[in-house]
Amino acid sequence: MPQLNPAPWFMILVFSWLVFLVVAPTKVTSHTFNNEPSPQTAKGTMTNPWNWPWH
């Protein structure tokens, strides 16, 4: 029964985690957005409270 021999499966597990921990984060962190968000001023974000009657 091959599932009782941990030698090949352990190395597959180690190499797959190596890919997830080394290769994938570098690809994710190198991603850049096309449209960078621009900061808004505090004046533009002023809102008025709602004065609706609750009944």
Steps between C-alpha positions, in 0.01 A plus 500: 500500500683813381324743737687340792835604355544869595819560302360623163195673647697691760731647235198599288355674805828680573547618141141616465530706822829635375323624187218652705736676741768621257362537149139601561564796739753653261250483215224650715710784639632595156145564376425863422163663448421693184315779679652607828246654737545869566463635855198722558491806719296512819293788359361286221386223732273709726151353521175629641305289750164363398205663670235247401220432749510142627140378506 
